[in-house]
Amino acid sequence: MKKNEISRRKFLKYLGAGTAAIGLAGCLNKKDNAAIEEYKKQTEPPTGQMTYRTHPKTGEKVSLLGYGMMRLPTVSGNAARESNDEIDQEMVNRQVDYAIEHGVNYFDTSPAYCQGLSERCTGIALSRHKRSEYFVATKLSNFNEGTWSREASIEMYHNSMKELQVDYIDYYLLHGIGMGGMQSLQGRYLDNGLLDYLMKEREAGRIRNLGFSYHGDIAVFDYLLEHNDEYHWDFVQIELNYLDWNYANEINPRNTDASYLYEELLKRGIPAVIMEPLLGGRLANVPQYIATELKQRDAQRSVASWAFRYAGTPEGVLTVLSGMTYMEHLKDNLLSYCPLQPLNEEEMRYLDTEIAQKIVGVETIPCNDCKYCMPCPYGIDIPGIFVHYNKCKNEGTLPHVMGDPKYRENRRKYLISLDRAVPRDRQPDHCIGCGQCEPHCPQNIRIHRELHKIDAFIEQLKQDKETV
C-alpha cells in the first residue's frame, strides 16, 4: 500500500470504534485526509423517518427503500464480481444492521447473485434479527436448461430457504421472465408444472407473495398479466427510472418503456417493485454538464437522489431496490427516503423528458453492471470494461478526434485508467467471441461485438506513437 493511501479496515480504525459501528466501505484508494473529510461532510440519515408503502392485498408496511443484495462488498473492497472475491461478511452484517436500524425491511437476493453466495450471506446477516423485522425476497433463478426440470427447480427453491435460514419466503419471484421469450417461460415454469407448484406453496403459506421479474420479450409480460385472474400475482418487479420511462426501447430495441409496464400493473392493482432506479449506476454518473444542471436545481441533493425520488414517487410502487455495496450508497439512499419528498409533475417531466433526451444523445453501452454475464470462461471482466467505457463517454473524455486539443491527454488518461480499472489479462483483447455470456444478459447486449469494438478502439489508441 502506498503511504498516502488508506484501506477500508485501516480507515475504520482511524475513525474509532464508535464510527466503525456504522462503517464506511466506499472510500477505497483515496488519500487519508480526503477520505475522512468526505465522510465528515456526509449527512447522517435520521432514524424513524423511513417512508413505507402498504401492500394492498396483505396490508404489510414495506420500506420504500429495498436492499438489493447483488453487489455485496468484498474483503478486497470491490463489489462481489468473481468467485475468488471473498465477501466481507462483517461489512454485510454492519450494513444490514444499519439499514434495519433506519427502517429498511425489504431485502432482495437470488441464487444467481455474487456467484451463488448472496443468499447465504444475506441469511447470515438477517438471521441475527427477529424474523418479524424483515421481508426477504428471492427468486427461482433456473436460467440454465439443466435446472428446468421440476425436481431441479424445486431443489433450488428449498435450497433458498436453507441458505436464507427461513421456513417461509415473503416475496418469491420467477426470475427474469422474458429472457428467452415464450419458449423459456414454457420450459422453466409452465411445462414442468413449477408455477402450479409455487401457487400451492403460496396457499400453504411457505410463500407469502408470488410474483415475477421482467426482462426482454414483452409478449411474455403481457401473457402473464392477461392470465392474472388465474395466477393472482401479488407483485411484479420491473425496471423503472427516468431514462427508461420513455426511452428504454430507443436505447435497446429489445427493452420495453417503463411507462407501459407501470401502467399495465397500475390498472390491475398489482404492486410494482422497482429495479435499476439508477440504471446500473449510469444515472448517478451522468455527463458533468447534466450533473451541474441538477445541482443548480438543488445543491443539497446528490445526482443519484433525483433518480431515487423519481422511482419512488409513482402511485403503486411498493419498494425501490438498490444494490448498495458501500455504506455511503446506503446513507445517500436513506436520505432520499427518510422521508421521501415526492417529485411534482413538473419535476417528473423535467427528468424523463428534458434530462432523458440529453442522456440518450450520449451513446453508451446499456450495461447495468448486474454481472449476470459473469464469470467469463476466459477471465474477461465484462462489466468492468463496459462501466469504464461508459464512464469516460459520460465524462466526455473519450479520445476520438486526433484534432481535438485534448486528444493526447485524453488518450493517455483512458489507457492508464483502463489498466487501473481492469487488469490487462482481463481486458477485451482476450474475448474469442464464444457467446456464453450473451444469453444471460437482461439487456440483450451483443457482448462479444461490443468487446471487439472496444478492443479495436484500444488498439487504435495504442498504435498512436505518442508515448503513454
C-alpha positions as CSV (number, residue, x, y, z in Angstrom):
1,M,0.0,0.0,0.0
2,K,1.3,3.5,-0.8
3,K,2.0,5.8,2.0
4,N,-0.8,8.2,1.1
5,E,-3.5,5.5,0.5
6,I,-5.9,4.0,3.1
7,S,-7.5,0.6,3.3
8,R,-11.1,0.2,4.4
9,R,-10.1,-1.7,7.6
10,K,-7.4,0.9,8.4
11,F,-9.8,3.7,7.8
12,L,-12.3,2.2,10.3
13,K,-9.5,2.1,12.9
14,Y,-8.7,5.8,12.3
15,L,-12.3,6.8,12.8
16,G,-12.5,4.8,16.1
17,A,-14.8,2.2,17.5
18,G,-17.9,4.3,17.6
19,T,-17.8,5.3,14.0
20,A,-16.7,1.8,13.0
21,A,-20.0,0.5,14.1
22,I,-21.6,2.2,11.1
23,G,-18.6,1.7,8.8
24,L,-17.6,3.2,5.5
25,A,-16.6,0.8,2.8
26,G,-16.6,3.2,-0.2
27,C,-13.6,5.5,0.3
28,L,-11.1,3.0,-1.1
29,N,-7.8,4.0,-2.6
30,K,-8.2,7.7,-1.5
31,K,-5.8,9.8,0.5
32,D,-6.4,9.6,4.2
33,N,-7.4,13.2,4.8
34,A,-9.6,13.4,1.7
35,A,-11.5,10.2,2.7
36,I,-12.0,11.4,6.3
37,E,-13.2,14.8,5.2
38,E,-15.6,13.3,2.7
39,Y,-17.1,11.1,5.4
40,K,-17.4,14.1,7.8
41,K,-19.4,16.0,5.2
42,Q,-22.0,13.3,4.7
43,T,-25.2,14.0,6.5
44,E,-26.3,11.3,8.9
45,P,-29.7,10.0,7.8
46,P,-32.4,10.2,10.5
47,T,-34.0,7.2,12.2
48,G,-37.7,6.7,12.4
49,Q,-38.3,8.7,9.2
50,M,-38.5,5.9,6.6
51,T,-41.4,6.2,4.1
52,Y,-43.4,2.9,3.9
53,R,-45.9,1.7,1.3
54,T,-48.8,-0.6,2.2
55,H,-49.3,-3.7,0.2
56,P,-52.9,-3.5,-1.0
57,K,-53.5,-7.3,-0.6
58,T,-51.8,-8.0,2.7
59,G,-51.6,-4.7,4.5
60,E,-47.9,-5.2,5.0
61,K,-45.9,-2.0,5.5
62,V,-42.9,-2.2,3.2
63,S,-40.0,0.2,3.3
64,L,-39.8,2.3,0.1
65,L,-36.0,1.6,0.0
66,G,-35.3,-2.1,-0.6
67,Y,-31.8,-3.5,-0.1
68,G,-30.6,-5.4,-3.2
69,M,-28.1,-8.0,-2.2
70,M,-26.4,-8.4,-5.6
71,R,-23.4,-6.2,-5.2
72,L,-22.0,-7.2,-1.8
73,P,-18.8,-5.7,-0.5
74,T,-15.7,-7.9,-0.5
75,V,-12.5,-8.0,1.5
76,S,-10.7,-6.6,-1.5
77,G,-13.0,-3.6,-1.3
78,N,-14.9,-4.2,-4.6
79,A,-18.4,-5.3,-5.3
80,A,-18.6,-9.1,-5.4
81,R,-18.0,-10.0,-9.1
82,E,-15.9,-13.1,-9.1
83,S,-16.0,-16.4,-7.2
84,N,-12.5,-15.6,-5.9
85,D,-13.6,-12.3,-4.4
86,E,-14.2,-13.1,-0.7
87,I,-17.4,-11.4,0.5
88,D,-16.8,-9.3,3.6
89,Q,-19.5,-10.8,5.8
90,E,-18.6,-8.5,8.7
91,M,-19.3,-5.5,6.5
92,V,-22.5,-7.1,5.1
93,N,-23.7,-7.6,8.7
94,R,-22.9,-3.9,9.6
95,Q,-24.7,-2.5,6.6
96,V,-27.8,-4.7,7.1
97,D,-27.9,-3.7,10.8
98,Y,-27.6,-0.1,9.8
99,A,-30.3,-0.4,7.2
100,I,-32.7,-2.1,9.6
101,E,-32.0,0.5,12.2
102,H,-33.0,3.1,9.7
103,G,-36.2,1.4,8.7
104,V,-35.3,-0.8,5.7
105,N,-37.2,-4.1,5.9
106,Y,-37.1,-5.5,2.4
107,F,-34.1,-7.5,1.3
108,D,-33.8,-8.9,-2.2
109,T,-31.5,-11.7,-3.2
110,S,-31.2,-14.6,-5.6
111,P,-29.3,-17.9,-6.0
112,A,-27.6,-16.3,-9.0
113,Y,-26.1,-13.3,-7.2
114,C,-22.5,-12.9,-6.2
115,Q,-21.6,-16.2,-7.8
116,G,-24.1,-18.1,-5.7
117,L,-23.1,-16.7,-2.4
118,S,-25.7,-13.9,-1.9
119,E,-28.4,-15.9,-0.3
120,R,-26.0,-17.4,2.2
121,C,-24.5,-14.1,3.2
122,T,-28.0,-12.5,3.3
123,G,-29.2,-15.3,5.6
124,I,-26.3,-14.9,8.0
125,A,-26.9,-11.2,8.2
126,L,-30.7,-11.3,8.6
127,S,-30.8,-14.3,11.0
128,R,-29.3,-12.1,13.6
129,H,-32.6,-10.1,13.7
130,K,-36.1,-11.0,14.6
131,R,-38.0,-12.6,11.7
132,S,-40.7,-10.0,12.1
133,E,-38.3,-7.2,11.4
134,Y,-37.7,-8.0,7.7
135,F,-39.2,-9.3,4.5
136,V,-36.9,-11.4,2.3
137,A,-37.3,-11.7,-1.4
138,T,-35.6,-14.3,-3.5
139,K,-36.0,-15.9,-6.9
140,L,-36.3,-19.1,-8.9
141,S,-33.2,-18.4,-11.0
142,N,-33.3,-21.6,-13.1
143,F,-31.8,-20.0,-16.2
144,N,-29.7,-23.0,-17.2
145,E,-31.6,-25.7,-19.0
146,G,-30.1,-28.2,-16.7
147,T,-32.3,-26.7,-13.9
148,W,-35.5,-26.6,-15.9
149,S,-36.8,-30.0,-14.6
150,R,-39.4,-30.0,-11.9
151,E,-37.0,-31.7,-9.5
152,A,-34.1,-29.4,-10.1
153,S,-36.2,-26.3,-9.7
154,I,-37.9,-27.5,-6.6
155,E,-34.5,-28.3,-5.1
156,M,-33.4,-24.7,-5.9
157,Y,-36.4,-23.4,-4.1
158,H,-35.9,-25.4,-1.0
159,N,-32.2,-24.6,-1.0
160,S,-33.0,-20.9,-1.0
161,M,-34.9,-21.3,2.3
162,K,-32.0,-23.3,3.7
163,E,-29.4,-20.7,2.7
164,L,-31.6,-17.8,4.0
165,Q,-32.3,-19.7,7.3
166,V,-36.1,-19.2,7.0
167,D,-39.1,-21.6,6.8
168,Y,-41.1,-19.2,4.5
169,I,-40.2,-16.7,1.9
170,D,-42.0,-13.3,2.0
171,Y,-41.6,-12.4,-1.7
172,Y,-40.8,-15.1,-4.3
173,L,-40.2,-14.4,-7.9
174,L,-40.0,-16.2,-11.2
175,H,-36.6,-14.7,-12.2
176,G,-36.1,-12.8,-15.4
177,I,-39.2,-13.8,-17.4
178,G,-39.0,-12.6,-20.9
179,M,-35.4,-13.7,-21.3
180,G,-35.6,-16.4,-24.0
181,G,-39.2,-15.5,-24.9
182,M,-42.2,-17.7,-24.5
183,Q,-40.2,-20.9,-25.1
184,S,-38.1,-20.2,-22.0
185,L,-41.3,-19.4,-20.0
186,Q,-42.8,-22.7,-21.0
187,G,-39.7,-24.7,-20.3
188,R,-38.8,-23.0,-17.0
189,Y,-42.2,-22.6,-15.3
190,L,-45.2,-24.0,-17.3
191,D,-44.5,-27.3,-18.9
192,N,-42.8,-28.7,-15.8
193,G,-45.7,-27.6,-13.5
194,L,-43.5,-25.3,-11.5
195,L,-45.8,-22.4,-11.5
196,D,-48.7,-24.6,-10.3
197,Y,-46.3,-25.9,-7.6
198,L,-45.4,-22.5,-6.4
199,M,-49.0,-21.4,-6.3
200,K,-49.7,-24.3,-4.0
201,E,-46.7,-23.3,-1.8
202,R,-48.3,-19.9,-1.6
203,E,-51.6,-21.5,-0.4
204,A,-49.6,-23.4,2.2
205,G,-48.0,-20.2,3.5
206,R,-44.4,-21.1,2.6
207,I,-44.5,-18.3,0.0
208,R,-46.3,-15.2,1.3
209,N,-46.3,-13.3,-2.0
210,L,-45.7,-14.7,-5.5
211,G,-44.5,-12.5,-8.5
212,F,-42.0,-12.3,-11.3
213,S,-39.2,-10.0,-12.5
214,Y,-39.4,-8.9,-16.2
215,H,-36.6,-8.5,-18.8
216,G,-36.9,-8.8,-22.5
217,D,-39.8,-10.2,-24.6
218,I,-42.9,-8.1,-23.9
219,A,-45.1,-10.9,-25.2
220,V,-44.2,-12.9,-22.0
221,F,-45.1,-10.0,-19.7
222,D,-48.4,-9.5,-21.5
223,Y,-49.2,-13.2,-21.3
224,L,-48.7,-13.4,-17.6
225,L,-50.8,-10.3,-16.9
226,E,-53.5,-11.5,-19.2
227,H,-53.7,-14.6,-17.0
228,N,-53.7,-12.7,-13.8
229,D,-57.2,-14.0,-12.9
230,E,-55.5,-17.4,-12.9
231,Y,-52.2,-16.6,-11.3
232,H,-53.2,-13.7,-9.0
233,W,-49.8,-12.0,-9.0
234,D,-49.0,-10.4,-5.7
235,F,-46.4,-8.1,-7.1
236,V,-44.2,-7.7,-10.2
237,Q,-40.6,-6.4,-10.5
238,I,-39.9,-4.0,-13.3
239,E,-37.1,-1.8,-14.4
240,L,-38.1,1.8,-13.9
241,N,-36.1,5.0,-14.0
242,Y,-36.4,8.4,-15.7
243,L,-34.4,7.2,-18.7
244,D,-36.3,4.0,-19.2
245,W,-39.7,5.7,-18.8
246,N,-39.9,6.8,-22.4
247,Y,-36.5,5.7,-23.9
248,A,-35.9,2.1,-22.9
249,N,-36.9,0.9,-26.4
250,E,-34.8,3.6,-28.1
251,I,-31.7,2.7,-26.0
252,N,-32.2,-1.1,-26.7
253,P,-34.9,-2.3,-29.2
254,R,-35.5,-5.4,-27.1
255,N,-36.5,-3.4,-24.0
256,T,-39.9,-2.0,-23.1
257,D,-40.6,1.5,-21.9
258,A,-41.2,1.6,-18.2
259,S,-44.3,3.8,-18.7
260,Y,-46.0,0.8,-20.4
261,L,-45.0,-1.7,-17.8
262,Y,-46.0,0.5,-14.9
263,E,-49.4,1.4,-16.4
264,E,-50.3,-2.2,-17.1
265,L,-49.6,-3.0,-13.4
266,L,-51.4,0.0,-12.1
267,K,-54.6,-0.7,-13.9
268,R,-54.7,-4.2,-12.4
269,G,-53.8,-3.1,-8.9
270,I,-50.6,-5.1,-8.9
271,P,-47.8,-3.5,-6.7
272,A,-44.6,-2.7,-8.6
273,V,-41.2,-3.5,-7.1
274,I,-38.6,-1.3,-8.9
275,M,-35.2,-2.4,-10.0
276,E,-32.5,-0.4,-11.7
277,P,-33.5,3.0,-10.4
278,L,-30.0,4.2,-11.3
279,L,-29.8,2.0,-14.4
280,G,-26.7,0.2,-13.1
281,G,-25.2,3.5,-11.8
282,R,-25.5,5.4,-15.0
283,L,-27.9,7.9,-13.5
284,A,-25.5,8.5,-10.7
285,N,-22.7,9.2,-13.2
286,V,-24.4,11.4,-15.7
287,P,-22.4,13.8,-18.0
288,Q,-20.9,16.6,-16.0
289,Y,-23.0,19.3,-17.6
290,I,-26.1,17.4,-16.6
291,A,-24.9,16.9,-13.1
292,T,-24.2,20.7,-12.9
293,E,-27.7,21.4,-14.1
294,L,-29.2,19.1,-11.4
295,K,-27.1,20.6,-8.7
296,Q,-28.3,24.1,-9.7
297,R,-31.8,22.9,-9.1
298,D,-31.0,21.5,-5.7
299,A,-27.5,21.9,-4.4
300,Q,-28.2,19.8,-1.3
301,R,-29.1,16.6,-3.1
302,S,-26.9,14.1,-4.9
303,V,-27.4,13.4,-8.6
304,A,-28.5,9.9,-7.6
305,S,-31.2,11.2,-5.3
306,W,-33.1,12.6,-8.2
307,A,-33.3,9.2,-9.7
308,F,-34.4,7.6,-6.5
309,R,-37.1,10.2,-5.8
310,Y,-38.3,9.7,-9.4
311,A,-38.6,5.9,-8.9
312,G,-40.3,6.2,-5.5
313,T,-42.8,8.9,-6.4
314,P,-45.4,7.0,-8.6
315,E,-48.5,5.5,-7.0
316,G,-48.4,1.7,-6.8
317,V,-44.7,1.5,-6.3
318,L,-44.1,-0.8,-3.3
319,T,-40.4,-0.6,-2.9
320,V,-37.3,0.6,-4.9
321,L,-34.3,-1.8,-4.9
322,S,-30.8,-0.6,-4.8
323,G,-27.7,-2.8,-4.9
324,M,-25.7,-0.9,-2.2
325,T,-22.1,-2.1,-2.0
326,Y,-20.8,0.7,0.2
327,M,-22.0,2.5,3.3
328,E,-22.2,5.9,1.6
329,H,-24.5,4.4,-1.0
330,L,-26.8,3.2,1.7
331,K,-26.7,6.5,3.6
332,D,-27.4,8.6,0.5
333,N,-30.4,6.4,-0.5
334,L,-31.7,6.6,3.1
335,L,-31.6,10.4,2.8
336,S,-33.8,10.1,-0.3
337,Y,-36.5,8.1,1.5
338,C,-36.3,9.1,5.2
339,P,-38.7,10.5,4.4
340,L,-39.4,10.7,0.6
341,Q,-40.2,14.2,-0.7
342,P,-42.1,13.2,-3.8
343,L,-41.4,14.9,-7.1
344,N,-44.1,17.1,-8.5
345,E,-45.4,16.7,-12.1
346,E,-43.1,19.4,-13.4
347,E,-40.0,17.7,-11.9
348,M,-41.0,14.3,-13.2
349,R,-41.4,15.6,-16.7
350,Y,-38.1,17.6,-16.4
351,L,-36.3,14.3,-15.7
352,D,-38.0,11.9,-18.0
353,T,-38.2,14.3,-20.9
354,E,-35.5,17.0,-20.8
355,I,-32.8,15.3,-18.9
356,A,-33.5,11.9,-20.5
357,Q,-33.3,13.3,-24.0
358,K,-29.9,14.8,-23.3
359,I,-28.6,11.4,-21.9
360,V,-30.0,9.5,-24.8
361,G,-27.9,11.7,-27.1
362,V,-24.8,10.3,-25.4
363,E,-24.4,6.8,-26.9
364,T,-23.3,4.3,-24.3
365,I,-23.4,0.6,-23.8
366,P,-26.7,-0.3,-22.0
367,C,-24.8,-2.3,-19.3
368,N,-26.4,-2.2,-15.8
369,D,-23.4,-3.9,-14.2
370,C,-25.7,-6.7,-13.0
371,K,-22.9,-9.2,-13.6
372,Y,-25.3,-11.9,-14.9
373,C,-22.7,-12.4,-17.7
374,M,-20.0,-13.4,-15.2
375,P,-17.9,-15.3,-14.8
376,C,-16.4,-15.3,-18.3
377,P,-14.7,-18.6,-19.1
378,Y,-11.7,-16.6,-20.4
379,G,-11.4,-14.4,-17.4
380,I,-12.6,-11.2,-19.1
381,D,-14.1,-8.6,-16.7
382,I,-17.1,-7.8,-19.0
383,P,-19.0,-5.3,-16.8
384,G,-15.8,-3.7,-15.6
385,I,-14.8,-2.9,-19.3
386,F,-18.3,-1.6,-20.1
387,V,-18.6,0.5,-16.9
388,H,-15.2,2.1,-17.6
389,Y,-16.1,2.9,-21.2
390,N,-19.4,4.4,-20.3
391,K,-17.9,6.5,-17.5
392,C,-15.4,8.0,-20.0
393,K,-18.2,8.5,-22.5
394,N,-20.4,10.3,-20.0
395,E,-17.5,12.5,-18.9
396,G,-16.7,13.4,-22.5
397,T,-13.1,12.2,-22.2
398,L,-13.1,9.5,-24.9
399,P,-10.2,10.4,-27.2
400,H,-11.9,10.1,-30.6
401,V,-10.7,13.0,-32.7
402,M,-7.0,13.5,-33.1
403,G,-7.5,17.1,-34.0
404,D,-9.0,17.7,-30.6
405,P,-6.5,19.7,-28.4
406,K,-7.2,17.3,-25.6
407,Y,-6.8,14.2,-27.7
408,R,-3.3,13.3,-26.4
409,E,-4.2,14.0,-22.8
410,N,-7.5,12.0,-23.0
411,R,-5.8,9.1,-24.9
412,R,-3.2,8.8,-22.1
413,K,-5.8,9.0,-19.3
414,Y,-8.0,6.5,-21.0
415,L,-5.3,3.8,-21.4
416,I,-3.9,4.4,-17.9
417,S,-7.3,4.4,-16.2
418,L,-8.4,1.2,-18.1
419,D,-5.3,-0.6,-16.8
420,R,-6.2,0.6,-13.3
421,A,-9.8,-0.4,-13.6
422,V,-9.3,-3.7,-15.4
423,P,-6.2,-5.9,-15.2
424,R,-4.6,-6.4,-18.6
425,D,-5.3,-10.2,-18.6
426,R,-9.0,-9.4,-18.2
427,Q,-9.3,-6.8,-21.0
428,P,-11.4,-7.2,-24.2
429,D,-8.5,-8.5,-26.4
430,H,-9.0,-11.9,-24.7
431,C,-12.5,-12.3,-26.0
432,I,-12.8,-15.1,-28.5
433,G,-16.5,-14.5,-29.2
434,C,-17.7,-17.8,-27.7
435,G,-21.0,-16.1,-26.8
436,Q,-21.5,-17.9,-23.5
437,C,-22.2,-14.7,-21.7
438,E,-24.9,-13.3,-24.0
439,P,-27.9,-15.5,-23.1
440,H,-27.6,-14.3,-19.5
441,C,-27.7,-10.5,-20.3
442,P,-31.0,-9.0,-19.3
443,Q,-30.3,-6.1,-21.6
444,N,-29.7,-8.4,-24.6
445,I,-26.4,-6.7,-25.3
446,R,-24.4,-8.3,-28.1
447,I,-21.5,-8.5,-25.7
448,H,-18.8,-10.0,-27.9
449,R,-19.5,-7.3,-30.6
450,E,-19.2,-4.5,-28.0
451,L,-16.0,-6.1,-26.6
452,H,-14.5,-6.3,-30.0
453,K,-15.4,-2.7,-30.8
454,I,-13.7,-1.5,-27.6
455,D,-10.7,-3.7,-28.3
456,A,-10.4,-2.2,-31.7
457,F,-10.7,1.3,-30.2
458,I,-8.0,0.5,-27.6
459,E,-5.7,-0.9,-30.3
460,Q,-6.1,2.2,-32.4
461,L,-5.1,4.3,-29.4
462,K,-2.1,2.1,-28.7
463,Q,-1.0,2.4,-32.4
464,D,-0.6,6.1,-31.9
465,K,3.2,6.5,-31.5
466,E,2.8,9.1,-28.7
467,T,4.2,7.7,-25.5
468,V,1.5,6.9,-23.0
